């Protein structure tokens, strides 16, 4: 595992609390020995009952990124006047049957990465650092399921340093 992967993985601790809280209906637990937030099962929550084991997981920590394929779907993260602030790419794991997004932005950039597949999505909030390379959490999207990724970035103050973009859909 490279130093940048370790750095990004260790920086992915509590940044996803808001998304997980929304997905889990506000019930959170702490993962054993890692300090990372995880959704706790919620009685009657259809999203939790139908979740795949890879949904919401880190593609690098899980090992799914070992078989990653660039889908060829990418988009520029642009501000409101069309200045390019970064790029988002959609990836697929052949072994795991999952998709996720990765952004390349300024090292001082912060933002979110969301991947959508079928009727579910997973988001990840990233912080500045890691050389500006960040990835989101996975969504299970086996053969025949289409997926896309959106990303946002913000650095500095004002609207010129704030942008977003969405990849095209890739169908496996």
N, C-alpha and C positions, 0 to 999 in steps of 0.2 A: 504494500500500500504506500503510495507516495506521500510526502510531507503535506502537499496541498490537499490531498484527500483527507488525511488525518485532521488537518486544520479545519477544513470545512465540516467534517463530520463532528468534531468536537464543538464547533460553533453552532451546531444545529440543535442545541438543547431545548431551551424553553421558548424558542421563537415561534413555535407553532401552536401555542396555547389557545389563541383566539379561534383558529380554525377547528382545532380538536374540540374545544368547548361547544362550538356550534354543531359539529357532527355528532357529538355524544350527548347532546341535550344538557350540557353544562356539568356533566359528571366526569371527573378526571381522576386518574391514579398516577402514581409515579412508577416507572418501569424499574425492575429489580436491578440494583447496582449501577444503573446508568444515569439516573436523575432526569431522564427524558420523560416528557408527558405522554401519556397514552390514553386513548379513550377507554372508559370502563363500559362494560355491557349495560345497556339500559333496557329494562323490560318494555316490550312492545315496540322497540325501535326497529322498523323494517330495514333501515339503512345498515344497521349493525348486523342484523340477522343475515343479510345477503352479502355482506362484505367478504371479499376474497382475502386470504392470508397476506398477500403482497400489497393490498390496498393501503396507501399511506406510508409505506416503508421506503427507506433510503435505498436507491438502486445500487449504490456502491457498497454500503455496509451489508446488504443482503446477498451480494454476489451476483445479482442479476445483470449488472453492468458489464460483466465479463463477456456476455454474448450480445452486447449492445450493437444495434444497427442504426445508422443515421437514416431516417425515413426520407430525407431530402426535403422535408417541409421545414421552412424557416421563415422568419419575418424580422424586419427591423423594428426596434423599439424607438419610436419617434415622438418628439414633442409636438405641441399644437401647431407649430409653423413648419413642421416637416424635417427638422434636424434629426439626424440619426444619432441615438445615444447608446445603442447596443444592439444585440441580436439575440433572438430566441430560436432554438432548434428543438424539434421533436425527435425523440429516440424510442426504440423498441427493443425489448429483450426477447430473443428467440426462445431461450430456455424457460423463462418465467412467464412469457405471454403478457408482458406489461409495457406501458408507455410512461414517459416522463419528459419534462422539458428541462433544457439547460440554457442559461443566459451567459453572455459575455458582455460585461459592462465596465465602466470605470471602477477602479478599486475602491473608490469612495462611495459607490452607489449602494443603495438599499432598495428593496422592493419585494415583489411577490412573483411566484411561478405557480400556475394552476394548470392541471391537465384534466381534460374532459374525455370521457368515453361512455358511450351509451347513455345511461341515465345517472351516472355518478361522476364525481370530480374529487380531486384532492389538491390542496393548496399548501404552499410553503412560503414563509416569509424569511428572506435572507438579509444579512447584515453586511456592512462594508468589510472588505478584506478579501482574502483568498485569491488575490490577483485578479479579482473581477469575474471569476468563473464560479458559477453556482448552479445547483440542480435542485429540482423539486422532487416531491414524493411521487411514488408510482400509483397507477391505476391499472387493475387487471383488464386487459383488452385482448382476448384471444383472437385467433384467426376469424375473420369475418366481422369484427367490431371496429368501427371507425373511432379515431381519437384526434384531438388537436390540443395545442398548448397556448396559453397566454402568458405574457410577462409584463412586468412594470418595473420602472427604475426611477429613482429620485436621488439627486445629489445637489448639494448647495441649497440656495434659496431661490424662490421664484419659479415661474412656470417653464422657463427655458430649460431647466434641469430636471424636468419631469416628463416621462414618456411611457408609451406602452405599445404593444403589438400582439397579433395573434397569428399563429401558423395556419396553413391550410390543413385540411383533414387528410389523414392517412388511414386507409382501410386495409387491414391485414388479411 
